Amino acid sequence: MWVLLIAGALAALVAALIPVGPDWLAGAGSVAVAAGYTWALAARTGGRPLVFGGLALALGVLVLVLDEDHLRTGAAVMTCVVSAVFAVMATVPAVTYLHAMRECVIAVLISAIGALATVGFEPTITVTRFEYATFGLALAGGFVVVYRLGAGLHGLGRRGVVIVAVGGLLVAVSVLYAELLRRYGSPELVEALLDAVRWSRDNLGAFPRPIETILGIPALAYGCHMRARRRQGWWVCAFGVAGTAAVANALANPAISFEESGLSVGYGLVIGLVIGYAVTRLDLALTGSRGRGRRVAEAAAALRPEPRRSQALL
């Protein structure tokens, strides 16, 4: 029933995008996705899905009835954040890197549906503020959930502390460097970077989203791979929210077409998986057995249990 609900909501959002059908399709599809994702996130994290899913449905309907800009914007932020966090929580441990790639694709597809639902509310936004707000709230929400799944801070261990420190540094560098460059960067450096972006958009059709490419997708792939072996993998997956949040708010900029946004997300996914593979191979080389036969034995021994995708984690 949940799959049918999301499929119907997706069909309504796509029809509104074409556009085909009545004007209310986009809003109805957005409310259905917001309620369905909230229900699924609560069920996955051991919460009360009927309570929170029903609350999201009631608030979504109220937003459509009142039709106020600030309410639509708030609903869009909520939908984007819930989509980003749920996309990571819907993943399962990956014994091999091929399985980790599958989990990243699933997470991107989930957050992409959330992106359609986000713009379906027709929010009135400043793009940069909207991206920062959804990114910060999604990252905070991801860490709140992972704090429970990863057995708290004492479950980190030395490796977990290093991972969180490196991930936090990457987040700070990605966000602060972009903001400092925008405000105080030299004209020559800014122009050189813009030339690279223009070349990519002119010749490849899009430029990959940096936070998704450098941090989000590699962290999610590596984290799913680690979760099959150690509980600390959840702390790595928490940084995967950076990638799913970037996908969920990818359509918020009206100056970028839907086709270019899709290509940007796709390029970020492919390059991020390559980076994640390099990180995973480096980790296995430093901590695991060497040689193909031993790698096969290591994968066979990766038997850390975790509930199925459709079951509660807690």
Summary of the structure (lengths in Angstrom):
residues: 314
radius of gyration: 19.7
end to end distance: 22.4
largest distance: 63.2
contacts: 1100
relative contact order: 0.13
helix: 77%
strand: 0%
